[in-house]
Amino acid sequence: MNETFPVHQSTNLPIYQSTIIALESAHTSGVYPKRPLALARGVGARVWDADGREYIDCVGGQGAANLGHGHPDIVAAISAQAARLISCPEIFYNEQRGRLMAELAAVAPAGLERVFLCNSGAEANEAALKFARLSTGRIGVVATVRAFHGRTMGALSATWNKEYRQPFEPLVPGFCHAPYNDLAALEANVCDDTAAVLLEVVQGEGGVHLGTPDYLAGAQELCRARGALLIFDEVQTGYGRTGRLFANEHYGLEPDLMTVAKSMAGGVPMGACLIGPRVQGIKPLSHGSTFGGNPLACAAALATLEVMRRDDLPGRAAALGEYLMGRLRRIESPLIREVRGLGLLVGVDLRVKVTPILQKLQSLGVLALPAGSTVLRLLPPLVIEQTDLDRVADAIESALDSA
Ligand SMILES: *Cc1c(COP(=O)(O)O)cnc(C)c1O
C-alpha cells in the first residue's frame, strides 16, 4: 500500500475520495442519487471530504444534524451510555428511557403524554397511522398534495410524489391527498370513515410551503367535529428547525398524534410518535420495535433536549433564519421566484432547475439540498455562525450569476 496515505482498517485501501467512491459504488443498492463526494468528518456546521476540502453544510444530515457535527455533549452522552448498556428492549424498563419519555411529555403540545419510541421518521408515521386506525376503528387517511411522510408502505401511501408511489402499488387502501392550505378541500375529503388527517406544519421535501394559521386551526377543528384524529408530522420541522422546539407551537395547536425523528437524538437514529388523550385502544402487542427506546438513542435524545434548552437553539434558528432570508431576498437575480421559510428551514424557489445550482454551490464549498425540481432548500445545523450564512448567501448569489 502507498505509505503516504492513511489506510482503512478493514479494506487496507488508501482513504481518499476516488477510492471510497469506487468501493461504495460497487455495492450500493442504487436507490440514492449520489453526489461524487465522500465526507470524512465534521465540526459544527462544517464538514470535510476525504481529501481534506472544507464545506459549509446546509444539508445538515437532511435535517438530522440540527445540533451540528461532533457536538461534545452528544459524544459524551453516547460514549457514557455505550459503555453502560446499549440494548434493553421495551419489555424491560430503563432509566434513560423513562427520563426521556417524561421530558418529551413536558415539552410536547398539551396532552401528548404517552410516547412510542422507534428508529426513523417513516416508522414514527407508521405508528401514528396504526394508532389512528386502532383508536377510531376507521380506515381512511387524508394526507396532502406535495406531502412527504417517508417510504415504507404505510408512510409511502401518505406521500404525494407519484414517482415514489406508483412502482409499489397497490399501496395501503384508504389514503387520499387533498390540496395543502385548502380548508374546503379538506372538508370535502374528511368523512365518517376518516381515521386521521396527516399534515406537515411546513411542507419540507414538497418545496418549503408554510401551513397557514387558518388552515391548520381549521384542520384541527374539522377533525374534532368529525371524530377523526389530527396527526402532525414534525419529523423535519421539529427540534428547533423552524424557530420553536416544534413548529406547531407557532400556532398553539393540539394535535392528537405528533411524529418526530431526524434530529431528535443529535444524529443517532431515532423516531417517536407522541400520543394524546383522544387516542384510545392501544394495548400490549398493538405495535412494537426491537430497537425502539434503546438506551443509547434515549441518552442521546436526552442530551439533545438539554442542549436545545441550554443554548436556546430554537431561538437561534428564529433569529438566524430571519437574517438568512433577509440576505437571500436582497439578491437581485431574475432566477429567484421567491425566498420563503420558517426559522432555518429555508427554500429559494427558482425559475430554473436546481440541480446545476447545487453542483455549482458544492464547487464553491457549500452543500445544500433540493426540494422538488426548482426549490433550493437549506437545512444548516442550528449552531451555524452568522458569518457562515453570509458565505452561503454570497455563494448562492454567485452560483445564480454564473447559471
Ligand atoms: C424525512 C422525513 C420523513 C421520513 O423520515 P425517515 O427517517 O427518512 O424515514 C417523514 N416525514 C417528513 C416530514 C420528513 O421530512
Ligand as a Chemical Component Dictionary entry (heavy atoms), coordinates in Angstrom:
data_LIG
# 
_chem_comp.id                   LIG 
_chem_comp.type                 NON-POLYMER 
_chem_comp.pdbx_formal_charge   0 
_chem_comp.three_letter_code    LIG 
# 
loop_
_chem_comp_atom.comp_id 
_chem_comp_atom.atom_id 
_chem_comp_atom.alt_atom_id 
_chem_comp_atom.type_symbol 
_chem_comp_atom.charge 
_chem_comp_atom.model_Cartn_x 
_chem_comp_atom.model_Cartn_y 
_chem_comp_atom.model_Cartn_z 
_chem_comp_atom.pdbx_ordinal 
LIG C1 C1 C 0 -37.506 12.853 6.359 1  
LIG C2 C2 C 0 -38.981 12.847 6.609 2  
LIG C3 C3 C 0 -39.678 11.653 6.863 3  
LIG C4 C4 C 0 -39.029 10.306 6.778 4  
LIG O1 O1 O 0 -38.064 10.123 7.738 5  
LIG P1 P1 P 0 -37.048 8.861  7.608 6  
LIG O2 O2 O 0 -36.276 8.917  8.883 7  
LIG O3 O3 O 0 -36.224 9.113  6.382 8  
LIG O4 O4 O 0 -37.877 7.652  7.474 9  
LIG C5 C5 C 0 -41.021 11.742 7.170 10 
LIG N1 N1 N 0 -41.653 12.930 7.214 11 
LIG C6 C6 C 0 -41.016 14.090 6.969 12 
LIG C7 C7 C 0 -41.765 15.372 7.041 13 
LIG C8 C8 C 0 -39.666 14.093 6.634 14 
LIG O5 O5 O 0 -39.050 15.241 6.347 15 
# 
loop_
_chem_comp_bond.comp_id 
_chem_comp_bond.atom_id_1 
_chem_comp_bond.atom_id_2 
_chem_comp_bond.value_order 
_chem_comp_bond.pdbx_ordinal 
LIG C1 C2 SING 1  
LIG C2 C3 SING 2  
LIG C2 C8 DOUB 3  
LIG C3 C4 SING 4  
LIG C3 C5 DOUB 5  
LIG C4 O1 SING 6  
LIG O1 P1 SING 7  
LIG P1 O2 DOUB 8  
LIG P1 O3 SING 9  
LIG P1 O4 SING 10 
LIG C5 N1 SING 11 
LIG N1 C6 DOUB 12 
LIG C6 C7 SING 13 
LIG C6 C8 SING 14 
LIG C8 O5 SING 15 
# 
